[in-house]
Structures are given as structure tokens and as C-alpha cells.
Amino acid sequence: MQKKSTSTTSIIHSDYLAPEGFAALPTAIHHASTVLFKDVAAMRARRWQDKSAYTYGLHGTPTSFTLEARLAEIEQGNYCLLAPSGLAAITLVDMALLQSGDDVLIPENVYNPSRELGDWLARSFGISVRYYDPMIGAGIAELILANTKLIWTEAPGSVSMEVPDIPAICTAAHARGVLVAIDNTWSGGIAFSAFEHGVDIIMQALTKYQSGGSDVLMGAVITKDLALNMRLQAAHMRLGFGVGMDDVYLVLRNLPTLKLRFDAHDASARKIATWLQTRPEINQVLHPALADCPGHAIWKRDFTGAGGLFSVLFDVSYSEAQTDQFVNQLKLFKIGFSWGGAHSLCVPYRIQQMRSNWPHQGILVRFNIGLEDTGDLIADIEQALTSICE
Ligand SMILES: *Cc1c(COP(=O)(O)O)cnc(C)c1O
């Protein structure tokens, strides 16, 4: 018996230490819930907020600290917090910065689950949540109330593709001491310098371009200001928003190709969008780099790229049954939410239900242009369009 318990212990405890000095290009995957301290004094002296050392797995390991630092660099910020999904990152911002009695402004065309969250904050947490026309620009000044604490923006809206005037919104907000957050997912953090254009908080769904593999859910909240980061960090801890280090590694692994992939999506999407403009079945192509898109001039002024996501409006003569058939007929384009991966995707949306004064006609279909051959994707769309005309 004695022998057996000794052997169990020796399986758990080992004096072996791998030699130091290992150098390689990938970031190591450090898994941990428990983080060790050398003695009680070191444990007592450690502050979980201080990211120059380690406290507990929830607050991060070298692996997650590395991804946070690299994302902050990409967005030209100073601090970054990872969340278990893009939506969790949005929740983190709202929970950190809003309390009962506060007011928040959210664009009407916002990523829909963010609106679900807003409705819940209004219903159950005593927060005033108002939705505004994303094309309001400087006019947002008239909506700011004494208790307005936060203005959300999304550039562009990821379904309607409307490009808001971020600098105008930020100027109006800052004149009244209101913080501005942006969902910067569409630009991948590389086609729009959100901090340079005035925002205080950048939210990213790393699920999209940063992961690039359609296999990870993760989000990030990036800031420049220490005090603001500390407010977010406190909420991050209270909400218990830990991330898995294997997932963090998947994002780190694909980060070096972020710009190459983004530019490839961008080039292919622009070719396909331009081709779609010539099609009689399509009434309007909502691609920020094309003149037909609401806010195109703002995109041209503020953005350096466009990525792979855009929408089209079918000619009014097409019924929803026909546009549904179009989507069903696509072979290379799969039907599914999300974007930023190698596979092309297509989803129809009922835009009139998302936007109160949607001024355009025709059924909206959104494309995520993947990394397949552009000619093959055009041929696929062409055969699906032909099928609904028959
Ligand atoms: C996907 C997405 C999110 C949410 O990201 P998840 O990781 O899927 O929760 C938020 N905003 C935009 C614009 C997105 O496209």
C-alpha cells in the first residue's frame, strides 16, 4: 500500500525541468488554471490587475498576454482584453461602462445580437437604450442626453453596409464627455485606424479575419487609456471571461497572414461586386468601395481597404422565394453566418426589419467572399442567377 501511494505522488510531482533557451517562432501554449507563487509573500503581493506578472489562469498566461499585446499593436492601442466571443466583448463593454439610469446610443443597423443585448439591458437592467440612424453623423449631438454614457458605432454595418461618419460622431460625443465604442470587425483592424479617427474603445470579433479558419469564437476589446482599461478589466474579471489557450493559439497562428488574407478577400470581393453591378437581376450593390453604397464618400475618406463582406439588393421584381432559390442554387457559396474564413458564404436578410427608414428597394443578400478562385465564384453566382430567371 505504502509503495502504491508513493508512486502516485511521484507521477504527479516531478523535479524535471526542461532546459532553458528553447527558441522557436510560434508562441508556446501555456495552459493553466492555477498559477504558482514562490512563497506566500509573493502570492499576497501579486495584483491580478497587473499584467507584468501572473496570478490565475482567468487573467491570462503568456499565450493570451501575447495575443493581447499583438492585437493592441495592430489597432495602435495600448491595452487589450480577450473575451470568449465577439458578442462577449460587446457585453464586456456594456457591463463595464453602463449602470442603471445610464443611457446608451446604438446604431439601428448594428450586429443583431448586440441589439438583443441592448434590449435586454433596457428590459432588465434599468438602462436607457436608444437606436439611432447610423448615417446621422454630427446630428448625433441632438440625441446626447445628460445621462448618455456610451455611443456604439459599427463601420460599416455588417448587413446594410452603411458607412457612418465616425470622426463626426466622436467629435459630438467628446464635446459632451461621452465615450465612443466601435465594432471594428469588418475592417479586420487593418483597413480602418479607429483610434486615429477618434474612438475610445475598439471591439473586434476575432472569430472573423484574425482567426480566419471558421473554427474559433473569440473577441477583443482594445483601448489606449489606462483608466478606461482598468474599468473594462474589472468587469472582465467579474464576468469571468476566460479564454482557452488552444483557441488563443489558433488566432496567433493565423495572425501573420491577416493582411495578405484580408487583401485577397478585398481584391476578389471588389471584382465580384463590380461584376454584380452589371447584372440586370441586381438593383444595387452595397459595397463601401462602390459609389452605390451609402457612405461611400466616407469610406473613401477614412478607410484603406474593404475586405470580403458586402451585400446586394435584388431588383424589386424578384420575390423572396426567388432570392431564396438563388441562395439555395449556389454551390461554392455555403449558407451560414459569420465571415473572414477561406470559404465563401451567402445569407439573405430581411433588412426592413432591422432598419426603420431603410430607403432602398429589393431583397438583400449578403456575400462573404472567401479565398476561392474569383472566376469560379463569379461562375457560381451566374449559374444561380440564371436558375431564378428560368
Ligand atoms: C461576428 C460578429 C460579432 C460577434 O462575434 P462572435 O464571435 O460570433 O460572437 C460582432 N460583430 C460583428 C460585426 C460580427 O460580424
Ligand as a Chemical Component Dictionary entry (heavy atoms), coordinates in Angstrom:
data_LIG
# 
_chem_comp.id                   LIG 
_chem_comp.type                 NON-POLYMER 
_chem_comp.pdbx_formal_charge   0 
_chem_comp.three_letter_code    LIG 
# 
loop_
_chem_comp_atom.comp_id 
_chem_comp_atom.atom_id 
_chem_comp_atom.alt_atom_id 
_chem_comp_atom.type_symbol 
_chem_comp_atom.charge 
_chem_comp_atom.model_Cartn_x 
_chem_comp_atom.model_Cartn_y 
_chem_comp_atom.model_Cartn_z 
_chem_comp_atom.pdbx_ordinal 
LIG C1 C1 C 0 -19.481 38.022 -35.784 1  
LIG C2 C2 C 0 -19.638 39.407 -35.318 2  
LIG C3 C3 C 0 -19.733 39.706 -33.969 3  
LIG C4 C4 C 0 -19.767 38.650 -32.901 4  
LIG O1 O1 O 0 -18.724 37.754 -32.917 5  
LIG P1 P1 P 0 -18.931 36.274 -32.332 6  
LIG O2 O2 O 0 -17.541 35.842 -32.033 7  
LIG O3 O3 O 0 -19.613 35.471 -33.385 8  
LIG O4 O4 O 0 -19.755 36.404 -31.082 9  
LIG C5 C5 C 0 -19.854 41.012 -33.618 10 
LIG N1 N1 N 0 -19.895 41.992 -34.534 11 
LIG C6 C6 C 0 -19.812 41.755 -35.838 12 
LIG C7 C7 C 0 -19.866 42.878 -36.804 13 
LIG C8 C8 C 0 -19.682 40.448 -36.272 14 
LIG O5 O5 O 0 -19.632 40.201 -37.580 15 
# 
loop_
_chem_comp_bond.comp_id 
_chem_comp_bond.atom_id_1 
_chem_comp_bond.atom_id_2 
_chem_comp_bond.value_order 
_chem_comp_bond.pdbx_ordinal 
LIG C1 C2 SING 1  
LIG C2 C3 SING 2  
LIG C2 C8 DOUB 3  
LIG C3 C4 SING 4  
LIG C3 C5 DOUB 5  
LIG C4 O1 SING 6  
LIG O1 P1 SING 7  
LIG P1 O2 DOUB 8  
LIG P1 O3 SING 9  
LIG P1 O4 SING 10 
LIG C5 N1 SING 11 
LIG N1 C6 DOUB 12 
LIG C6 C7 SING 13 
LIG C6 C8 SING 14 
LIG C8 O5 SING 15 
# 
